[in-house]
Amino acid sequence: MKLEREHKLRGRVVAAAEAVLADQGYVSAIDVLGAIGWLDTTTLKRWQQSRIPCLEAGIQTREERIAEALHLLRDWATEKHLAPSETEYLAKTPARTPLRFSTSGDAAREGLYRTHWLRQDLSDKQVKRIKAASSRPPELVVVQSLKSDWTCHRCSGSGDLLIMEEPGPSCLPCAGLGALVFLAAGNATLSRRAKAKSEVHAVVVRFSRARKRYERQGLLVHPAALHEAERELGLIPTDPPSPP
Ligand SMILES: [Zn+2]
């Protein structure tokens, strides 16, 4: 009975892994758990924002079954000679703390989650691109509130902009983002440059009642980064040369 169940699970894990691998050139435990229907995107988002203590806390499947799936993925990837690549998962919070996967916190189990399996036939350039994309810190998301009916969990203040944290919404000054300025979407080149120059930046979204989804409004960037980008693009006069 147990063997038959494991055999069935193996079929599902392998089919999911094959499909993801073909699509993106590598496959991770998170991809597979999502593809077999054990991990939904809402839970994944809550976990990325550190709103649940660990990923497994948001998965309904029993811990032993999850472990079976993780081992099946590793065995299949090893058989296929895929190249393991350890990837750090960081929280989408200003502190960017490393995220925890398992309830137990067991090092081997965490490792199974963190490993991305890469196809061997990828070019060096493709491998580099995949690794860079995986290790890029996740984008911070700031929400433009429709009504200021929320309370900052630190200072009990409110306002137009908030960032979701584990205990609840926080105002930007309390989250350490108070120095950033808003750059409305519209000039893609300016946005791209200002973002690249700004060590800390965040995407600003607002909920559209009509479309029932969050829509991008612009960016929050450092004022100096914005100034420099505007100057480079000739949008503001260059600084006058300093007097001799
Ligand atoms: Zn506050």
Residues whose N, C-alpha, C, O or C-beta is under 5 A from the ligand:
A	BS01	ZN	C152 R154 C155 S156 G157 C171 C174
